[in-house]
Amino acid sequence: MVSILIGALGALLVSIVLTPRLIRVFSRRGFGQEIREEGPQGHQSKRGTPTMGGVAIIVAMVAGYALAHLVNWLRHPDQATPSVSGLLVLFLAVGLGVVGFLDDFIKIRKQRSLGLNKTAKSVGQLLVGVAFAILVVQFPDANGVTPGSLKLSYARDFAMAALPLVIFVVLCYVLIWAWSNAVNLTDGLDGLAGGSSAMVLATYVVISFWQARLSCAAPDPSGACYVVRDPLDLAVVAAAATGACVGFLWWNAAPAKIFMGDTGSLSLGGLVAGLSVTTRTELLAIVIGGLFVVEMLSVTVQVVVFRATKRRLFRMAPFHHHFELGGWAETTVIIRFWLLAAICCMFGLGLFYSEQVGLGG
């Protein structure tokens, strides 16, 4: 528990101190956000706001995680170094952050609202995602438990849902692509993606800590424990990421002084995907991150309906712009969507708890 608190607090402090320095540096260099012309006209005033603030989130998250392990090593020199599971999730988040950084940099360099084209971005996500998927089923611990499982999971593995390695790699890539793009689509209003991500990641702190308290080396027929590798270290990763998001949100809340850009949104989406795989909660994550799912579905449905009928189902997609164009103030949309994100997280935790109680936990 001490490591979790140190990771969260360390990341919070680094993020809240580093972000204003990035604002000054990016402002001097002209690293301002380009706003797409077809977006809400009220957003045109945000043109030139410093972007790529996701750098602060990534640096703070890694720093918080490292600080937690440094303090733990000073307190208990005989304990293990950072876990394979924690490092793999960080690898996924940082790798996708690099893809997002390239996208943001191209936008700034060419002064346009589009950076990497869809193919280039998908290739970047593919390379990072496939590397993660292959590595996550390697490195068994003393009990033979790997960071990821070839079985599909809700809160525990479905014994009958064993997947061939190739299918598992494809599934991992789809999850990583979907979650990173879902968070990216949600990042359209000041603080919306950052605040919602903080809630989802905080939920994973609870889930991982719970799994650490009830962990076991092999499946228990009673269902009273979880076969997950390094759950406590995954809680430290999630806590550090939560602290980093909250610290960044101090400067990103409306009116935003900096945007996270694709650097932050792709990284945060990768965190959700990575944590869902390593905690064996791929299906439960759909509920926990329900707001992100709805935002992505709104874009998909909008495109399908328009191509079929030449009419728009929503005033504008993603979904949050529909309410903006309907007359809601931006802060009203943000707060209400935060509430929806919180409801999804609480419902997801409730399902996780009820599954444990139902199986004799």
N, C-alpha and C positions, 0 to 999 in steps of 0.2 A: 504493500500500500504506500509506503514511503517513496518508492521509486516512481509510482504513478503520480503522486503529488508533485514531486520534484520535476518530473518530465513536463507536466502541465504548466507549473509555475515558471520554470525556466524558459519554455517556449513562449509563454505569454509575455514575459519581460523582454525577451529578445525581439519579438514581433512588434511590440508597442514602442520600443526604442528605435529599432532599425527602420521601420516604415517611414517616419517623417524624414529621415536622412535620404531614403530613396526618393521621396517626393521632391526634395531639393535638387538632388543629382539629376533625376529624370527631367525635371522642369528646365534646368539649365541646358540640358542637351536636346531639348525639344522632343522628348519621347512622349508625345501626346496621343490620346486615343482618337482614331478616325471613326466617325459615326455614319452608318449606312443611310443613304438618302431615303430609302423606302421605309425606314423606321418612324416611330412617333416623332412628330415635328418638335415637340417639347424637349426631345433629347439632343437637338442640334446645339443647344447651349453648353452641352457637356464636351463638345469637341475641344481637344487640346488638353483635357485632364490627363495627368500622368498615368501611364498604364504599366503593365508588367510587374505589378505589385505582388504577384504570386511568388516572386523571388524571395520576398520577406517571409512568406508562409513556409516555403521549403527550407530556407536557412534556419528559421526559428524552430521548425519541427525537428530537423536533424540535430540542432544544437541542444534542444530540450532532451531528446533521446540520449545523446552523448553525455550530457550532464547527469542524467539519472543513473547511467551506468558508471560514471566516474565516482559519484558519491557512494553508490552501492559497493564498488570495488574498494574504496577507502574504508568503508564500514566492515566489509566482509571480503578480504583479499583472496580467500580460497574459493569464492563463488565463480560461476562460469562467466565468460565474456558475453557480449550481445548474442542473442540467439539467431539461428538461421532463419526462422520464421519472421522475426522482426526485421532483419536485414533485407529479406526478399520483398517485403511490403514496401520498405523504404526505397529499394531499387526500382520498383514499379512506379511509385509516386514521383521520384526524381526523374526517371527516364521519360515519363509522359510530360513532366514539367519542362524538360529540354525540348521536346517536340512542340509544346505550347510556346516556349520562348522563341523558337525559330519562327513560328507563325506570327507572334507579336512583333518581332523585329522586322520582318518583311513588311508588315502593315505600316510600321513607322518609317522604314527606309523608303518605301514607294508611295507613302502618304495615300493609302487607300484602306477601305474597310475590310478587305479580304487579303489574307496573308498566303499561307500555303494553300494550294488547290486541294480539292477533296482527295485526289489520288495520293498526293505527297503526304498529307496528314494521315491518311489511312495506312500508308506504308510504314510511317513512323510508329503508329500505334501497333501495327502488326509485328514489327521487329521487337519492340519492347514486350508486347503481350506474349508472343511465342516464347521468348527467352524466359519470362516469368513462369509460364505454364509448364515448360520442360523442367525448370529448376525446382518448382514447388513440389514435385512428386519425387524428388531425390532427397538425399541427406536424412535417412532414417535415424532416429535416436536409439538408445539402448534397447527400447522395447519394440523397435521396428516401425514406429509412427513417423510418417513424413509430414512436412508442413501442410501439404494439400492431399486430397483424397481423390482417387479415380471414381468414387461413387458420388452420385448426386445427393445433395444434402438439404435438409430444411433446418433442423436444429441438431440433428444427428444424421449420419449416413443412412441412406436407404440401401439395405443389404442387397436388394434385387436390382438396383440401378447402377451396377458396375459398368464403367465405360472403357472402351479401348483407349489407349494413349492418344491416338490421332483424334478421336472424337472429343476427348477431354481437352486437348490443345485448342481445338476449334471452339469448344464451349467457352474456354477461358478467354480466348480472343474476343468472342461475341460479348461476353460480360464486360471486359475491359473497354471495348469500343463503345458499348451502350452506356455504361456508367459515366465514362469521361465525356461523351457527347451530351448526355443528359444534364450533367452539372454545367457544362459549357452553355447549353441553351437556357438554363435557369439564370445564368449570370447576365441578366439584361437590365436589372434595376439595382440601385445602390444598396449594397449589403445583403441582397436577397440570397445569393448563392453562398456567401460567407457565413451568414447566420444559420441557414438551413444545414450547411455542411457541419457546422459546429455541433448542432443537435444530433445529427446522425452519428458523428464520430464519438460524441459523449455516450450515446447509446451503446456503441461498441466497446467503450471502456467498461460499462456495467456488464455486458455479455461476456467479455473476455475474462474479467475478474471473477465472475460467477463460474465460468468454466474452470478457472484455475482452482477455485475452492472445491470443485466437484470433479476433478480430473482423475483419470485412471489409465492404466497401461494397456488395457484390453477392453473390448466391449463387455458390458455387464448386462446379463439377461433381464435384470430388473429395471434397466434404464436409468439408474440413479446417478450415473456419472458420465463424463464426456471424454472421448478419446480425441484429444486435440494436442498438437505439439506446441509447447511454449506459450500457453494462453496468457500467462502473466506478462510476458514481454510484449505480446500483442496489445495488451491493455496499456502498457507504457507508450507504445507507438501511437495508439489512438488518443491517449491523453495529451501527448506532445502536440499532435495535430490539432486537437481541440483548442489547446492554449494558443497555438499559432493563429488559428482562425479568429479567436476572440480578440487577440491583440491587434490583428489586422483590421478587424471590424471597427475598432475604435476610430480609425481613419477612413474606413470605407463606407461607414454608415451615411445615410443621406443628410446633407449633400456631400457626396464622396469627394475626398481630396486626392484619391488615387483609386484606380481600378486594378483588380487582380489579373485581368487579361486571360488569355488561353494558358499562360504559364501557370496560373493558379487553378483555373477550373479543370483543366485536364489532369493536373496532379491530384486534386481532391477527388475527382471521379475515380482515378486509379486507386486511391486509398480505400474508397468504398468497395471497389471490386476486389482488391487484394485482401482486405479484412474479411469479406464475405467468403472467399475461398479458403483462407487459412483458419477461420473459425468454424468452417463447415456450415455456413448459413446462407448459401447462395439463393435459395428460394425465399427465406425469411427476409432477406435484404430488400426484396421487392416491396414489402410492406413498410419496413423501416425507412427506406428512401422513397416512399410513395409520392412525395411532391415532385421529385426529379422524374419519376416514371410518368406522372401525369403531364408534366411539361413536355417531355419528349413525345408522348402519344398525341398531344395536341398538334404538334407540328406534322406528325405522320398522317393524322386524320385530316388535317387541313389540306395537305397535298393530295391525298386520295380523293377527297370530296371535290376539290377544285378540278382535278383532271377528269373526273367522271361527269360533273355537272356544270363546270365553268362558273360555279358560285362558291363563295367562301362561307364555311360554317362559322368561323370566328371572325371578328373584325380584323384581327391580326394574330399570328402565332409567332412565338410561343404564347401560351395561355395568358400570362400576366399582362401582355399588351392588350388583350381583348378588354380587360377591365379598365386599363388606362384610357383607351379610346372611348369607353363607355362613360367616362366622366369621373372615375375614382382618382383621387390624388395619389401620386406615386408612393408617398409614405403609407397611405391607407392600404394599398395593394401589398406593399412589403410586409407590414405588420400582420395582415390577415393571412398571407401566405406563410409567414413564420409560424403562425398559430396552426395552420394546416400541417406544416412540417413537424411541429411538436406533437400533434395528435397522432400522426403516422408513427412517430418514434415511440410514443407511449403505448400505442396499440401493438406495435412490434414487440416491445418488451413484455407486454401482457401475454402475447402468444407464446413467447419464449418461456415465460414463467409457467403458464398453464400446461405447456408440453412437459416441462420438468415434473410438475405436481402430478399430472396425469399418468406418468410413468413411474411414480413411486418415489420421487425425489424429496 
